Amino acid sequence: MSSSTSQATDDSTGQSALQTTENRHSEGGSHILNTWNADENSFQESFFQIAARGVHKKYHKGANEIPVLQGVDIEIREGEFLAIVGQSGCGKSTLLHLMGTLDRPDAGEIYLADNRIDNLPASARDRLRNETFGLIFQFYHLLPELNALGNVLLPLMIRHGFFGYLRNRRDFRKRAKALLDKVRLSHRLRHKPRELSGGEMQRTAIARALINQPRVLLADEPTGNLDRVAGQEIIEILRNLNASENLTIVMVTHDEKIAQQADRTVRLVEGRIE
């Protein structure tokens, strides 16, 4: 197959993959995003919302091959708060990154409802991370040149483009301010990351992850850089979001006490679910 034919096929696949149907609810502005060619209700009615099936992942360090995940099977139900625990290096973050399409498995499959997502084109996976998944990281990843409000607005700018953002700027800023208020940062809108505490930076990151109204929140060690008090504040925010908005949350943590506050805990040991 010629390179031009291959590119056309990939683009065609990407366009098909990005066909969407939105089911909006009048209360709370929540929505369910049914992606690709799925039946309109499959995303909502499927027993699981996100799943990994027979997932393997290995990395190479020089000539050495390092197995990280070795046949992981896991399903997370819609509205569930799941904690993944295990020792450092057991593959917790790798599994989370695979579920969020930040990386691809060497073998096995990742599903969102009934739709396989690990084999989608890069453009489709980018859109998933912008619209369907919210991502929170241990090190916050806030842009230092933007204040808290600007960091929260950034995913909307990416989703709608410069002119689309300008057309809806007032509504978007209102939404961002409401989220910052929800995470108790309404008094820090104009502060840049260097002017915020660790807990405040993580709360800003949570608001940013929620700005596009995702259905799944993936949190990689969200309390890892925080003291006990600030860490508990983050968990209470996540717990409230899960309860009030039926938001599915998958959280990686090494802290057993933090994990106990989730609905369910699974343990990874040497790349396998124990």
Secondary structure, DSSP 4 states (H G I P E B T S, - for coil): --HHHHHHHHHHHHHHHT-EEEEE-SSTT-EEEEETT--TTHHHHSS-SEEEEEEEEEEEETTEEEEEEEEEEEEE-TT-EEEEE--TTSSHHHHHHHHTTSS--SEEEEEETTEE-TTS-HHHHHHHHHHTEEEE-TT----TTS-HHHHHHHHHHHHHHHHHHHHTHHHHHHHHHHHHHHTT-GGGTT--GGGS-HHHHHHHHHHHHHTT--SEEEEESTTTTS-HHHHHHHHHHHHHHHHHH--EEEEE-S-HHHHTTSSEEEEEETTEE-
